[in-house]
Amino acid sequence: MNARYERNLHAISEEEQQTLSKKKVCIVGCGGLGGYLLEYLLRAGIRQITVIDGDCFEESNLNRQLLSDENRIGASKTQTAKEHAKAVDREAEVTAIDSFLTEENAEQLLKGHDLILDAVDNMAARRIMGRQCSEFKIPMVYGAIKGWYAQISLVMPGSRILDILCGSDVKLTDKSSLSFTPAVCAAYQAAEAIKYLCGRETVLDGKVLYVDLLNMETELINMI
């Protein structure tokens, strides 16, 4: 067992740790959620990761995005993510796609992964992701934040959860986020991802976890 994973035991078994090293995941978005997802999954033992984002860092990212700093303003988010991952684990296989997810490229970029992690901040990209995941029968871990609040769900192929949460009439008008909200949301997403990839029973299949950090409340909502 690699010494870097000693503290993962006994929370997960050696067999589960080996399983994680063979899984391939895709994180769509390298901003607030994406930076934390990369950090959590990489340190948990996921060593094959694709990161997708066509954006560059700007000053307004500094309040919440883990991978941003003043020296990275104007730098590619995916290339920064790749460099960071290599600094943590030089043997990690990180594929950086410096492009936004679109109808035209989604099939090529998403296929072949064991799990997709939603870290986008717009409904159009999330709908595209959901359709492709359903077509390829790839589960997706949904995450969304606003101010003090977060939502997390495991979207299995064929699930209607995204139709409810991200229907064509749903508009995203408030993109506020505090420094800790994406970290909390990504932690829940990563935990659900690790359980799924290890073959453990997951909690959020068919449900949405609503997190209210202002009032320190959580609610698990059955959507099916």
N, C-alpha and C positions, 0 to 999 in steps of 0.2 A: 504493500500500500504506500503510495506517494505520501511523504510526510506532510505535504501541504493540506491533505484532507484528514489528518488525524483527528481534528476537532469535529469533523462531521459525524464520526462514529461516537456513540451508538445511536444517534438520532436517525441515521440511515445506516444500512448494512454495507459491508464491503461489496457484496454482489450488486446492490443498488448503486453504489458509487461507480463501479465498473460499467453498469448499464448507462449511467449518465454520460460517461466519457464517449460513448458510441452514438449518442443522439445528436441530431442536427436540428437546430432551431433558427428561426428567423425573427428578428426584431424590426418591425416597420415603424420608423421614427427614431431619431437619435437626440431628441430634445430632453424635456423634463423627465418624462417617464422612461424613455429609451436609455438614457445614460445610467439610471439606477438599475434598470433591468439587466443591462450588460454587466454591470458590476456584480449584482447578486448572482446571476446565472453562471458567470465565469468563475466566481469564487466557490460556487457550489459544486463545480466540476463539469459543467458543459464546455466542451472544447471545440465544437464545430458550430460556429455562429455566423449568420449572415445579417448584416445591418444595412438598412435601406433608408436613405434620406437625401434629398437633393439640395438641402439648405446649408447655409453657412452661419456661423455664430455672429450674433449682434449684441449690442450692449444690453438690450432689454432681456436677454437670456440669463444675465448674471445673477438674477435674484433666485434662481431655482434649478438651473441646469448643471448637473454635476460635472460634466465634461468641459464646461466653458470657464474661461478665465480671461483677464484683460489682455493677455498675450495671444489669445486665440480668436479675437474679434476678426471676422472675415475668413476664418479657416473653415474648411469643409468639415461638417459634423461627422460624416462617416469615416473619413480619413483619421480624424482625431480619435474616434472610437477605436479604430483598428490599432493605432499607436498605443493607446491606453491599454488595450487588451494584451498587446504583446509585452508591455511593461509588467503586467501582472503575471502572465503565463506565456513565455516565449514559444511554447509548443502549441498554443491554441491556433486553430485554423479559422481565421476571421476573414470573411469576404465582405468588402465594402462596396456597396452599390451607390454611387453618387448620383442618384436620380429619385424623383418622386414616384410613388406607385400610381400607375395609370391603367386604364382599360387595356391599353396596347401592350404594356409590359408585364402586367400582373401574372399571367400564366407562366411566362418564362422565369420570373423571379421567385415565385412562391413554391412551385412544384418541387418535390423531392425532399421537403422538410418534414420532420416528425411533429412539429408544433410551430404555430405562428403566434407571436406576441404583438398585441395591438398597442402602439405607443404614439398614435397620430393625434392631431388636434383638429381634424376636420371630418365632417360626416361623409363627404364624397369618397375619400380614400378608405374610410372604414366600411362603407357599403361595398366597394370594389373588393376589398380584402375578404369580406364575409362571403361574397358570391364565389370567389375563387376557392376559398377554403372548403365551401360546401361541395363544389364541383370535384375537387381533388380528394375529398373526404379527409381533410386535415383539420384537427381541432384548433381552436383559436382562443387565446386568453384575452378577453376584452378588459380594457381599463380606461376610465375617463375621469377627469378632475375638473373642478371649478371652485376657486377660492378655498374654502375650508372643507370641501366635500369631495368624495370619490365614489365611484361605482366599479365593481369588479365582477366578472362572470367567466365561466368556462363555456364556450360556445362549441358544442359538438356538431358534426355534419348533420344537416337536416333540421337543426334547431331553429325555432322562429324567434329566438330572443332578440337578435339584431333587428328584425323587422319591427319589433315593438319599440326597442330603444332608439333605433336610428332610421325610422321610416322616412319616406321622401318629404313628409311635412315637418320633420324635426329640424329646427334651425339652431346653429351654435353661435350665439351672439355674445356670450360672456366667456372670455378666455383668461380670466384672472386666475392666478395661482400663487400661493405662498411657498416658501422654500421647502417646507416639510411635507406638503400635500402630495407631490409626485413621489417622494420617497416612501410614504406610507402606502400609497396605491400600488407602486411597483413591488413593494415587499409582499403584499397580498397576492399579486399576480405571479411573482416568482415562486411563492410557496405552493400555489395551486399547480403551476407548471412542473415543479419538481415532483410533486405527488403523482401527477399524471404520467410523467416520463418514467417514474420508478414502478408504475403499475399499481400504485396504491389507490384506494377509494378516494374520490374527490368529493368535495362538498358543494361546489358551485355549479355543477352540471344541472341546467334547468332552473337555476336560481341567480339572483343578483344580490351581492352584498353592498349595502349602502353604508358609507362611513361618514359620520358627522364629527369632525375634529373640533368644531366650535363648542359643541355641547358634550363631547366625548361619548357619543352614542353610535351603536351599530345596529343594523336591521337586516335580516336575511329574508329576502322576498322571493316566494315561489312564483315563477313566471309561467309555468306550464300547468 
